[in-house]
Amino acid sequence: MIAFLLGIYVAPSVETRLNGQTLASNSVIEEIPPSTADKAAIAAESNTTESNPTESSPSAEAVVLEDMPSDDDTGPAGDDSVELPAADTPSGQGIGAPLEFKYSTNSADAVKLTWEADNLTGKRINYYTAHISTFNPVGDPSNDQLNGKSSFSLKYVGPVEPNDTLFIFSDFTYQNTIHTIIIDQLTLQYDDGTIETFDYGYETTDDSGL
């Protein structure tokens, strides 16, 4: 009876103590199985890593460097440049420097221009036109007393053969303040029908003409 009573009261304490020793001496922690939500998260992360591996994706810097020219590149970037046409130029050597270039003013203020120059174009000239500007002593345009113009065109008929002389000898304006005459441009019409206009740019202040 006493033993039975001792067994009833002693056994729980022994069981508790043994259980305590068993838990305390067990160094392995039982792994808790992942939940369904955790499994889905792990699977999604794995798929992302496999479809977009870090090693195979180019960096932003690499893309930029691929588009930049290397040190070995030469010439313009691209071949879409358009070559501009050459500007029109007179045939041969054009018209030579003036052999004579002066003017005179009579008592009625009529201004007569004298000009000569060689035909160096290598072509026969059928017509030529001198485009002229006039200026007063302070450099302002001087105007014709009848029409108020300061720019004039004098047209002459040839023919003028290659290396022959073109000339102008005529009254072309009425002015009493003229000081400088400039032949700005010449227009030439050749016997082959072609026409060209080019800058000439010679000027004179010589008023000792006839």
C-alpha positions in Angstrom: 0.0 0.0 0.0 2.7 2.3 0.9 4.6 1.3 -2.3 1.5 1.9 -4.4 1.1 5.3 -2.9 4.7 6.1 -3.4 4.3 5.0 -7.0 1.4 7.3 -7.6 3.1 10.3 -6.1 6.7 9.6 -7.2 6.0 8.5 -10.7 4.7 11.9 -11.9 7.8 13.7 -10.5 10.1 11.2 -12.2 8.2 11.5 -15.5 8.4 15.3 -15.3 12.1 15.1 -14.4 12.9 12.6 -17.2 10.9 14.6 -19.7 12.8 17.7 -18.6 16.1 15.9 -19.1 15.1 14.6 -22.5 14.1 18.0 -23.8 17.2 19.6 -22.3 19.6 17.1 -23.6 18.1 17.1 -27.2 20.4 19.4 -29.2 18.5 19.0 -32.5 15.6 21.4 -33.0 12.8 19.9 -35.0 12.3 21.7 -38.3 8.8 23.1 -38.8 7.6 22.3 -42.3 6.9 25.4 -44.5 3.4 26.5 -45.0 1.6 26.6 -48.4 2.2 30.4 -48.6 5.9 30.0 -48.0 6.2 27.3 -50.6 4.5 29.7 -53.2 6.9 32.5 -52.3 10.0 30.3 -52.7 8.8 28.9 -56.0 8.1 32.5 -57.4 11.6 33.7 -56.3 13.2 30.6 -58.0 11.4 31.2 -61.3 12.5 34.9 -61.3 16.1 34.0 -60.7 16.1 31.4 -63.5 14.4 33.6 -66.1 16.6 36.7 -65.3 20.0 35.6 -64.2 22.2 38.5 -63.1 25.2 37.2 -64.9 23.6 37.3 -68.4 21.8 40.7 -68.2 23.9 43.6 -69.6 24.3 46.6 -67.5 23.2 50.0 -68.5 26.8 51.1 -68.8 27.6 48.3 -71.2 24.8 49.3 -73.5 26.0 52.8 -73.6 29.6 51.8 -74.3 28.5 49.5 -77.2 26.9 52.5 -78.9 29.9 54.8 -78.5 32.7 54.9 -81.2 35.9 53.3 -80.4 39.4 54.7 -80.8 39.7 52.9 -84.1 36.7 54.6 -85.7 37.6 57.1 -88.4 35.6 59.3 -90.7 32.2 60.8 -90.2 29.6 59.0 -88.1 27.2 57.6 -90.8 27.2 57.9 -94.5 24.1 60.0 -95.0 25.9 63.3 -95.8 24.9 65.1 -98.9 27.6 66.6 -101.1 26.8 70.2 -101.9 27.0 71.3 -105.6 29.9 73.5 -106.5 29.2 77.2 -106.8 29.0 78.6 -110.3 32.2 80.1 -111.5 33.0 82.0 -114.7 34.6 80.0 -117.6 38.3 80.2 -118.0 39.8 83.1 -116.1 36.7 85.4 -116.4 37.3 89.1 -117.1 40.7 90.6 -116.4 41.5 93.6 -114.2 40.6 96.9 -115.7 43.0 98.2 -118.3 41.4 101.6 -118.0 38.7 102.7 -115.5 37.7 106.4 -115.0 34.9 108.8 -115.4 34.1 112.4 -116.2 31.3 114.9 -115.5 30.3 117.6 -117.9 28.6 120.9 -117.3 25.1 119.3 -117.3 26.2 116.8 -114.6 26.2 113.9 -117.1 28.6 111.2 -115.9 30.5 109.3 -118.6 32.2 106.0 -117.7 35.3 104.7 -119.5 36.3 101.1 -118.8 38.3 98.4 -120.6 39.2 94.8 -119.7 40.3 91.6 -121.5 38.0 88.6 -122.2 39.8 85.7 -120.5 36.9 83.3 -120.5 38.1 81.3 -123.5 34.7 81.9 -125.2 33.1 84.3 -127.6 30.9 86.8 -125.7 27.8 88.0 -127.6 26.5 90.3 -124.9 27.9 91.7 -121.6 26.3 93.8 -118.9 28.0 95.8 -116.2 26.1 96.2 -112.9 27.3 99.5 -111.4 26.9 101.4 -108.1 27.7 105.0 -107.4 28.8 106.7 -104.1 29.4 110.3 -102.8 32.6 111.5 -101.0 31.4 110.2 -97.6 30.6 106.7 -98.9 26.9 107.0 -99.1 25.0 106.1 -102.3 24.9 109.0 -104.7 21.6 109.2 -106.6 20.7 110.1 -110.1 19.0 113.5 -110.4 16.3 112.2 -112.7 15.2 108.8 -111.3 16.9 108.8 -107.8 18.7 105.6 -108.5 22.3 104.7 -107.4 22.5 101.3 -109.1 22.7 101.0 -112.9 23.1 98.3 -115.6 24.9 99.0 -118.9 24.5 96.4 -121.6 26.8 96.1 -124.6 26.6 94.0 -127.8 29.7 92.0 -129.0 30.9 89.8 -130.3 34.1 89.9 -128.2 36.5 87.1 -129.1 38.7 85.3 -126.5 41.5 87.6 -125.4 39.9 90.6 -127.1 38.8 93.7 -125.1 35.5 94.5 -123.6 34.8 98.3 -123.2 32.3 100.8 -121.8 32.3 104.4 -123.0 29.0 106.1 -122.4 27.0 108.6 -120.3 24.9 106.6 -117.7 23.7 109.0 -115.0 23.3 112.6 -114.1 24.9 113.5 -110.7 26.8 116.3 -109.2 27.9 114.5 -106.0 29.4 111.4 -107.5 32.8 110.4 -106.2 33.2 106.6 -106.6 32.0 104.1 -109.2 32.1 100.4 -108.5 31.4 97.6 -111.1 29.9 95.1 -108.7 29.1 92.3 -111.2 29.4 91.3 -114.8 26.8 89.3 -116.7 28.1 87.5 -119.9 26.1 85.8 -122.6 28.2 83.5 -124.8 27.6 82.4 -128.4 26.7 78.9 -127.2 23.6 80.4 -125.4 24.9 80.1 -121.8 24.8 83.0 -119.4 26.7 83.6 -116.2 26.9 86.4 -113.7 29.8 86.8 -111.3 31.3 89.4 -108.9 33.8 91.8 -110.3 34.3 94.4 -107.6 36.7 96.9 -109.1 36.1 100.6 -108.3 37.5 104.0 -109.4 37.6 107.5 -108.1 39.5 108.8 -111.1 37.5 111.6 -112.6 39.9 112.4 -115.4 38.0 110.7 -118.1 37.0 112.2 -121.4 
